Amino acid sequence: MKIDPKNPADLSAQIAKAIRDAIICGDLPVDERLPSEAELADQFEVSRPTVREALKRLAAQSLIRTQRGATGGAFVNRLKFEDAYGQQITTSTLLLSMNEISFATACEARYALERACAPLSAKRRTADHLATMRAEAHRQSQPGLTDEAFCASDVAFHRALVDAAGNPVLSYQLAGAVEAMQPLMNMITFSARSREKIVTLHTQIADAIAAQDGVAADMHLSALAGYTQELAQGVIAQRQEKRG
């Protein structure tokens, strides 16, 4: 592992990248103990505080874990897909908020990804996935449910639908789509949508998944996507009229 001291990039960032690259290529396997701070400082010819900062960067990415005691130190962590959900959601949220991505574009991407899960979810769903979807659909039908709670239930429903595919890569990729895009869609359409319509569509999707009918699940998801786009177009048009 080497760094370029003449590189203008932060030395701690360079060290973190060097260690991360060693982990990725397998030179530092899972559960391997990293050299001590003093040893790393000598190896990279930097101060111990610089090494410490590099290790903090790696820990923040869940690439290493620290253990105390005589046999402690910094160890290569086994990064799980679930551990990376938060970063994926944060990144997706920032990208959507900081770039001029239209609602239609975000909606198209989000439902295209979710519809890709439908056949797998219909085939692999478990009783727990079905129970969550049905519980959330029932919750959404409660008259006293606040808009905020409805939105949270909406996310939980679609999270269960995606996870039912039993594919951790898809679940990770869709973490941003469901938990970053869905609140955005809810925020734009909540005042115009019919809760009864949403509950009906969610129930139909859950029924299709229960019956292991991927074609029907895809059809109802497509209907939900169309309804969402239709609502958004109406809301956006009304806003433009008021501004005009």
C-alpha positions as CSV (number, residue, x, y, z in Angstrom):
1,M,0.0,0.0,0.0
2,K,1.5,3.3,-1.1
3,I,0.5,7.0,-1.3
4,D,1.9,9.9,-3.2
5,P,3.1,12.6,-0.8
6,K,3.2,15.1,-3.7
7,N,-0.4,14.6,-4.5
8,P,-2.4,17.6,-3.3
9,A,-5.2,15.3,-2.1
10,D,-5.5,15.0,1.7
11,L,-3.0,12.4,3.0
12,S,-5.6,10.8,5.2
13,A,-7.9,10.4,2.2
14,Q,-5.0,8.8,0.3
15,I,-4.3,6.4,3.1
16,A,-8.0,5.4,3.4
17,K,-8.2,4.8,-0.4
18,A,-5.0,2.7,-0.3
19,I,-6.4,0.5,2.5
20,R,-9.8,0.4,0.8
21,D,-8.2,-0.8,-2.4
22,A,-6.3,-3.5,-0.6
23,I,-9.6,-4.7,1.0
24,I,-11.4,-4.7,-2.4
25,C,-8.6,-6.6,-4.2
26,G,-8.4,-9.2,-1.4
27,D,-4.9,-8.3,0.0
28,L,-6.7,-7.5,3.3
29,P,-9.3,-10.2,3.7
30,V,-12.3,-10.0,6.0
31,D,-11.4,-10.2,9.8
32,E,-7.8,-9.4,9.0
33,R,-6.2,-7.2,11.6
34,L,-4.7,-4.1,10.2
35,P,-1.2,-2.9,11.3
36,S,-1.2,-0.7,14.4
37,E,-1.4,3.1,14.0
38,A,2.3,3.4,14.7
39,E,3.1,0.8,12.0
40,L,0.8,2.4,9.5
41,A,2.4,5.8,10.3
42,D,5.8,4.4,9.6
43,Q,4.6,2.6,6.4
44,F,3.0,5.7,4.9
45,E,5.6,8.1,6.5
46,V,2.9,10.3,8.1
47,S,1.9,11.2,11.6
48,R,-0.3,9.0,13.8
49,P,-3.1,11.6,13.8
50,T,-3.2,11.4,10.0
51,V,-3.5,7.6,10.2
52,R,-6.2,7.9,12.8
53,E,-8.2,10.2,10.5
54,A,-7.8,7.7,7.7
55,L,-9.1,4.9,9.9
56,K,-12.1,7.1,10.9
57,R,-12.9,7.5,7.2
58,L,-12.9,3.7,6.7
59,A,-14.9,3.1,9.9
60,A,-17.5,5.6,8.6
61,Q,-17.9,3.5,5.5
62,S,-18.2,0.3,7.7
63,L,-15.1,-1.1,6.0
64,I,-13.3,-1.6,9.3
65,R,-14.3,-2.1,13.0
66,T,-12.2,-1.5,16.1
67,Q,-11.9,-3.7,19.1
68,R,-10.4,-2.9,22.4
69,G,-8.2,-4.9,24.7
70,A,-4.9,-6.9,24.3
71,T,-6.1,-8.6,21.2
72,G,-7.9,-5.5,19.8
73,G,-7.1,-3.2,17.0
74,A,-8.7,-2.3,13.6
75,F,-10.1,-5.3,11.7
76,V,-11.5,-5.6,8.2
77,N,-15.2,-5.7,8.4
78,R,-17.6,-7.8,6.4
79,L,-19.7,-5.0,4.8
80,K,-23.3,-6.2,4.4
81,F,-25.8,-4.8,1.9
82,E,-28.1,-3.7,4.7
83,D,-25.3,-1.7,6.2
84,A,-24.9,0.3,3.0
85,Y,-28.6,1.2,2.7
86,G,-28.3,4.5,4.6
87,Q,-25.5,5.8,2.4
88,Q,-27.4,4.7,-0.8
89,I,-30.5,6.5,0.4
90,T,-28.6,9.7,1.4
91,T,-26.8,9.8,-1.9
92,S,-30.0,9.3,-3.9
93,T,-31.8,12.0,-1.9
94,L,-29.0,14.5,-2.5
95,L,-28.8,13.7,-6.2
96,L,-32.6,14.2,-6.6
97,S,-32.6,17.4,-4.6
98,M,-29.5,19.0,-6.0
99,N,-30.1,18.2,-9.7
100,E,-32.8,19.2,-12.1
101,I,-34.4,15.8,-12.3
102,S,-38.0,16.0,-13.3
103,F,-40.7,14.2,-11.4
104,A,-41.5,12.1,-14.5
105,T,-37.9,11.0,-14.8
106,A,-37.6,10.0,-11.2
107,C,-41.0,8.2,-11.3
108,E,-40.1,6.4,-14.5
109,A,-36.8,5.1,-13.0
110,R,-38.4,4.1,-9.6
111,Y,-41.2,2.1,-11.1
112,A,-39.1,0.5,-13.8
113,L,-36.8,-0.8,-11.1
114,E,-39.6,-2.0,-8.9
115,R,-41.5,-3.7,-11.7
116,A,-38.3,-5.6,-12.5
117,C,-38.6,-7.1,-9.0
118,A,-42.3,-8.1,-9.4
119,P,-41.8,-11.6,-11.0
120,L,-39.1,-12.5,-8.5
121,S,-41.2,-11.2,-5.6
122,A,-44.2,-13.2,-6.7
123,K,-42.0,-16.3,-6.9
124,R,-40.0,-15.9,-3.7
125,R,-42.1,-14.0,-1.3
126,T,-42.4,-15.2,2.3
127,A,-45.2,-15.1,4.8
128,D,-43.5,-12.2,6.5
129,H,-43.3,-10.2,3.3
130,L,-47.0,-10.8,2.6
131,A,-47.9,-10.0,6.2
132,T,-46.1,-6.7,6.0
133,M,-47.7,-5.7,2.7
134,R,-51.2,-6.5,3.9
135,A,-50.6,-4.8,7.3
136,E,-49.5,-1.6,5.6
137,A,-52.3,-1.7,3.1
138,H,-54.8,-2.1,6.0
139,R,-53.0,0.7,7.9
140,Q,-53.4,3.0,4.9
141,S,-57.1,2.5,5.0
142,Q,-57.5,3.9,8.5
143,P,-59.4,7.3,8.3
144,G,-57.4,8.9,11.1
145,L,-53.9,8.2,9.6
146,T,-51.9,11.4,9.2
147,D,-50.3,12.3,5.8
148,E,-46.8,11.7,7.4
149,A,-47.8,8.2,8.7
150,F,-49.4,7.4,5.3
151,C,-46.2,8.2,3.5
152,A,-44.2,6.1,6.0
153,S,-46.6,3.2,5.4
154,D,-46.3,3.7,1.7
155,V,-42.5,3.3,1.9
156,A,-42.8,0.2,4.2
157,F,-45.2,-1.4,1.7
158,H,-42.9,-1.0,-1.2
159,R,-39.8,-1.9,0.8
160,A,-41.5,-5.3,1.6
161,L,-42.4,-5.8,-2.0
162,V,-38.8,-5.2,-3.1
163,D,-37.3,-7.3,-0.4
164,A,-39.7,-10.2,-1.3
165,A,-37.6,-10.6,-4.4
166,G,-35.0,-12.2,-2.2
167,N,-32.1,-10.5,-4.0
168,P,-29.8,-8.4,-1.8
169,V,-28.3,-6.6,-4.8
170,L,-31.8,-5.5,-5.9
171,S,-32.8,-4.5,-2.4
172,Y,-29.6,-2.4,-2.1
173,Q,-30.1,-0.7,-5.5
174,L,-33.8,0.0,-4.7
175,A,-33.1,1.4,-1.3
176,G,-32.5,4.8,-2.9
177,A,-35.4,4.4,-5.3
178,V,-38.0,3.4,-2.7
179,E,-36.8,5.4,0.4
180,A,-35.6,8.5,-1.4
181,M,-37.9,8.7,-4.4
182,Q,-41.1,7.6,-2.7
183,P,-41.2,10.5,-0.1
184,L,-40.5,12.9,-3.0
185,M,-43.5,11.5,-4.9
186,N,-45.7,11.5,-1.7
187,M,-44.7,15.2,-1.1
188,I,-45.9,16.2,-4.5
189,T,-49.0,14.1,-4.8
190,F,-50.3,13.6,-1.3
191,S,-52.8,16.5,-1.5
192,A,-54.3,15.3,-4.8
193,R,-54.3,11.5,-4.5
194,S,-57.2,9.3,-3.5
195,R,-56.1,7.1,-0.5
196,E,-58.9,4.7,-1.5
197,K,-57.3,4.3,-4.9
198,I,-53.8,3.8,-3.5
199,V,-55.1,1.2,-1.0
200,T,-57.0,-0.6,-3.8
201,L,-53.9,-0.8,-5.9
202,H,-51.7,-1.9,-3.0
203,T,-54.2,-4.6,-2.1
204,Q,-54.2,-5.8,-5.7
205,I,-50.4,-5.9,-5.8
206,A,-50.3,-7.8,-2.5
207,D,-53.0,-10.3,-3.8
208,A,-51.0,-10.9,-7.0
209,I,-47.8,-11.5,-5.0
210,A,-49.7,-13.9,-2.7
211,A,-51.0,-15.7,-5.7
212,Q,-47.5,-15.8,-7.2
213,D,-48.8,-14.0,-10.3
214,G,-45.9,-11.9,-11.5
215,V,-47.8,-10.7,-14.6
216,A,-50.7,-9.4,-12.5
217,A,-48.3,-7.8,-10.0
218,D,-46.5,-6.0,-12.8
219,M,-49.8,-4.9,-14.3
220,H,-51.0,-3.3,-11.0
221,L,-47.6,-1.7,-10.4
222,S,-47.9,-0.2,-13.9
223,A,-51.3,1.1,-13.0
224,L,-49.9,2.7,-9.8
225,A,-47.0,4.3,-11.8
226,G,-49.5,5.7,-14.3
227,Y,-51.8,7.0,-11.5
228,T,-48.8,8.7,-9.8
229,Q,-47.6,10.3,-13.0
230,E,-51.2,11.5,-13.7
231,L,-51.5,13.1,-10.3
232,A,-48.1,14.8,-10.5
233,Q,-48.9,16.3,-13.9
234,G,-52.1,17.7,-12.5
235,V,-50.4,19.2,-9.4
236,I,-47.5,20.7,-11.4
237,A,-49.9,22.2,-13.9
238,Q,-52.0,23.8,-11.1
239,R,-48.8,25.3,-9.5
240,Q,-47.7,26.7,-12.9
241,E,-51.1,28.3,-13.4
242,K,-50.9,30.0,-10.0
243,R,-47.4,31.3,-10.7
244,G,-48.5,32.5,-14.1
